[in-house]
Amino acid sequence: MVNDNLRNRLWIILVEPEGRINFGFILRLAKNFGVKGICVVNPKFSLNDEEVKQFSSRGIDYLDEGKVIVANSLKDCLSRTSFTICTTAKTIKEGDVLRHSISPKAIKFIIPSKGDIGLVFGRESVGLSRDELAQCDVITTLETGTDYNVLNLSHAVAIFLYEVLRDSISTGLVYGEECDQSIVNVILKFIKDIAGTLELPSAYVALKHVLKRASLRRDECSVIYKLFKKLRYMIVEAKGKE
């Protein structure tokens, strides 16, 4: 099940976005992740531009349903939230307290359990000003492991949304219906019989470990079951004829 609590409190805040295509993609991301809304500070284009609509796909719902708000200042957008996180590509400089930032992975540990959250992104060209960064509660930086960590705006939005909301999405590590353990146990019995007939007891132990670690899906289990069932019949029968 998906925990909707956090996503229903999360605002994407864009300060003076400059690209229509980027904004279209961000509308789509808002729809993908089901955030509460988008607050846009002084956009440099019409939000209803045809290029925006072209790249927003079903994210256009956010415009049609009034989930996009245009504001005159960052302060106006932040007033809708109780906790704000500003993003910046510039890492800490010695003595610059304003640039002390946290990893996106740490955000989930500091987000309050109540109140709306603002995730703030700056301009494509110059990002957020120092005055704008100072208005936020926390600063975060996405490190890429290189000396060039300035991402495209919509790409950055996608990564931060995923990092913030990933624990709200409950899913297994492998998709598909899990194989019933009773079937796995039957497969293991086939393998044990084969290993015993071939006098290779360690093969049974090794394959048992492999199968138990494998997180088999139902369809995979069915194929493996048929394989070892047939192998068991052929090997045991052949051994009996010797």
Secondary structure, 3 states (H helix, E strand, C coil): CECHHHHCCEEEEEECCCCHHHHHHHHHHHHHHCCCEEEEECCCCCCCCHHHHHHHHHHHHHHHCCCEEEECCHHHHHCCCCEEEEECCCCCCCCCHHHCCECHHHHHHHCCCCCCEEEEECECCCECCHHHHHCCCEEECCCCCCCCCCCCHHHHHHHHHHHHHHHHECCCCCCCCECCHHHHHHHHHHHHHHHHHCCCHHHHHHHHHHHHHCCCEHHHHHHHHHHHHHHHHHHHHHHHCC
